[in-house]
Amino acid sequence: MDREQARQILACYRPGVDDPADPPFAEALEKARHDTELAAWLEEQTAFDAAVRDRVRRLPVPSDLRGKILAGYGQRSRATGPWRSFSFNAVAASLIVLAVVGFWLAKPRITFDAYRRHMVGLVRGEYEMSIKSKDLDAIRRYLAAQQSPSDYPLSRALERLEPEGGATIEWHGRKVSLLCLEADEQQDLFLFVVDRSVLPDAPVTESPQIVSVRGMATATWVRGHELYLLAGHGDEEFLRRYL
């Protein structure tokens, strides 16, 4: 089972409702446990589904709904066939409108916070690199070939680190570049670069803003038309050494 097949199966999975031991779900869930990108997608999908359910539950119910239903039932019993059909179609249309409105209200926005949490989720545990190389120029050429940001400057501290590889990540139809650097034997640093126009609500300062996200230290800044996100398994002091 590849990532796309697992994604299609998990799109129908409802935690707490569906049995995770069912063969299709079990195989897809096992795939997600070993695929950080799929796992991050599943986490967002689960949160989205929960938001939809919550919105639908909180849709206001008219206080006179019961009376209207009973009144409509009495009229319907004396109505002709076409009127009964009209009533059914009207109710069905109303339900569809309510479902669409609830879905639209609950649809997650493309925000900087969502972007940062998603990217950190990809590298919290095991992660996959599209290219493994200790040659920074080779990684840049690969990213450029994938039409992903590749002309990003590095601080002197980051330039001194040995690269391990990189990847191109698809996020809401836009390309994000990932550069992995070896800070020491125990800790890696992950630099994400994306066009700043993708996230209009992101910080616009060139001075890095450091925030802890999902157990990792992150720094965010902009330079030119690109937005930078640096993440590492360490504290703020550790991260500042490389900015």
C-alpha positions in Angstrom: 0.0 0.0 0.0 1.4 3.4 -1.0 0.8 6.7 0.6 -2.0 7.8 -1.7 -3.9 4.5 -1.3 -3.6 4.9 2.5 -4.8 8.5 2.3 -7.9 7.5 0.4 -8.7 4.8 3.0 -8.0 7.0 6.0 -10.2 9.8 4.5 -13.2 7.5 5.4 -11.8 6.5 8.9 -13.7 7.9 11.9 -11.8 7.4 15.2 -14.1 6.1 17.9 -16.6 4.9 15.3 -14.8 2.7 12.9 -12.9 -0.3 14.1 -9.1 0.3 13.6 -8.6 -3.5 13.5 -10.6 -3.8 10.3 -8.0 -4.9 7.6 -8.2 -1.9 5.3 -8.0 0.6 8.2 -5.4 -1.4 10.1 -3.0 -1.5 7.1 -3.5 2.2 6.4 -3.0 3.2 10.0 0.2 1.0 10.2 1.4 2.9 7.1 0.8 6.2 8.9 2.8 5.1 11.9 5.9 4.9 9.7 5.2 7.8 7.3 5.5 11.1 9.0 3.9 13.1 6.2 0.9 10.7 6.2 0.7 10.9 10.0 0.6 14.7 9.9 -2.1 14.6 7.2 -4.1 12.2 9.3 -3.8 14.4 12.4 -5.1 17.4 10.4 -7.9 15.3 8.8 -9.0 14.0 12.2 -9.1 17.6 13.6 -11.0 18.8 10.6 -13.6 16.1 10.9 -14.0 16.8 14.6 -14.5 20.5 13.8 -17.2 19.6 11.2 -19.1 17.4 13.7 -18.8 20.2 16.3 -20.2 22.8 14.0 -23.1 20.6 12.9 -24.0 19.8 16.6 -24.0 23.5 17.4 -26.3 24.5 14.5 -29.3 26.2 16.2 -32.6 24.2 16.3 -35.7 26.4 16.1 -37.8 26.2 19.2 -41.0 25.6 17.1 -39.4 22.9 15.0 -41.4 20.1 16.6 -44.7 21.9 16.0 -43.8 22.7 12.4 -42.9 19.1 11.7 -46.2 17.8 13.2 -48.2 20.5 11.4 -46.5 19.6 8.2 -47.2 15.9 8.8 -51.0 16.6 9.3 -51.1 18.6 6.1 -49.1 16.1 4.2 -51.5 13.3 5.0 -54.2 15.2 3.2 -52.0 16.5 0.4 -51.8 15.2 -3.1 -48.8 13.3 -4.5 -47.0 16.3 -6.0 -47.2 18.4 -2.8 -45.7 15.5 -0.8 -42.9 15.3 -3.3 -42.3 19.1 -3.0 -42.2 18.9 0.8 -39.7 16.1 0.7 -37.5 17.9 -1.9 -37.6 21.1 0.2 -36.5 19.3 3.3 -33.8 17.5 1.5 -32.5 20.7 0.0 -32.5 22.4 3.4 -30.5 19.6 4.9 -27.9 19.8 2.0 -27.7 23.6 2.5 -27.1 23.1 6.3 -24.5 20.5 5.6 -22.6 22.7 3.1 -22.8 25.7 5.5 -21.5 23.6 8.4 -18.7 22.2 6.2 -17.7 25.7 5.0 -17.7 27.2 8.5 -15.6 24.3 9.8 -13.1 24.3 6.9 -9.6 25.1 8.3 -8.0 28.2 7.0 -4.6 28.2 5.5 -2.8 29.9 8.4 0.7 30.3 9.5 0.0 28.5 12.7 -1.4 25.5 10.8 1.6 25.5 8.5 4.1 25.6 11.4 2.4 22.8 13.2 2.3 20.7 10.1 5.9 21.2 9.2 7.1 20.5 12.8 4.9 17.3 12.8 6.8 16.0 9.7 10.2 16.1 11.4 9.3 15.3 15.1 10.2 11.6 14.6 11.4 9.6 11.6 11.2 11.5 8.4 11.9 10.9 4.7 14.3 13.0 2.6 13.9 13.2 -1.2 17.6 13.6 -1.6 20.4 12.5 0.7 23.6 14.5 0.1 26.3 16.3 2.0 26.7 18.7 -0.9 24.6 21.9 -0.3 24.8 22.9 -4.0 23.5 19.5 -5.1 20.6 19.9 -2.7 19.9 23.3 -4.1 20.0 22.0 -7.7 17.5 19.3 -6.8 15.1 21.7 -5.2 15.3 24.0 -8.1 14.5 21.1 -10.5 11.4 20.4 -8.4 10.4 24.1 -8.7 10.8 24.5 -5.0 12.5 27.5 -3.3 16.3 27.0 -3.7 17.9 30.5 -3.6 17.7 30.9 0.2 20.7 32.4 2.0 22.0 30.7 5.2 23.5 32.3 8.3 27.2 31.7 8.8 26.4 29.3 11.6 24.1 27.2 9.4 26.6 27.3 6.5 29.2 25.7 8.8 26.9 22.7 9.5 27.1 19.5 7.4 24.0 19.0 5.3 22.2 15.6 5.3 19.7 16.1 2.6 16.5 17.8 1.6 13.0 17.4 0.3 10.2 19.1 -1.5 6.9 19.2 0.5 3.5 19.9 -1.0 1.3 22.0 1.2 -2.1 23.2 -0.1 -0.8 23.0 -3.6 2.4 25.0 -2.9 6.0 23.9 -2.8 8.0 24.0 0.5 11.7 23.3 0.6 13.2 21.4 3.5 16.9 21.4 4.2 18.2 19.0 6.9 21.5 20.0 8.7 23.5 18.1 11.3 23.9 20.3 14.3 25.7 17.6 16.4 25.6 13.8 16.7 22.3 13.9 18.6 20.4 16.8 17.1 19.4 17.9 13.6 18.1 21.2 12.4 15.4 21.5 9.8 15.0 24.6 7.7 11.7 25.1 5.8 11.5 27.7 3.1 8.3 28.9 1.3 7.1 31.9 -0.6 5.8 34.4 1.9 2.7 35.1 -0.2 1.4 31.7 0.7 0.9 32.7 4.3 -0.2 36.4 4.5 -0.8 36.1 8.2 2.8 35.0 9.0 5.3 37.3 10.8 6.9 39.8 8.5 9.9 40.7 10.6 13.5 39.9 9.6 14.3 39.3 13.3 13.7 35.6 14.2 10.7 34.9 16.5 11.3 31.9 18.6 8.3 29.7 19.8 8.1 26.2 21.1 5.8 24.0 19.0 4.9 20.4 19.7 8.0 20.0 21.8 10.4 21.5 19.3 12.0 25.0 19.3 11.2 27.0 16.2 12.4 30.3 14.8 10.5 32.2 12.1 11.7 35.2 10.0 11.3 36.6 6.5 13.9 37.7 4.0 13.0 39.1 0.6 10.0 37.2 -0.7 10.6 34.0 1.3 9.4 32.9 4.7 11.9 30.8 6.8 11.1 28.3 9.6 13.9 26.7 11.5 13.1 23.8 13.9 15.2 21.7 16.2 15.0 19.3 19.1 16.4 21.7 21.6 15.6 24.9 23.6 15.7 28.5 22.6 19.3 28.9 23.5 20.3 26.0 21.3 18.4 27.4 18.4 19.8 30.9 18.7 23.3 29.7 18.1 22.5 29.1 14.5 20.5 32.3 13.6 
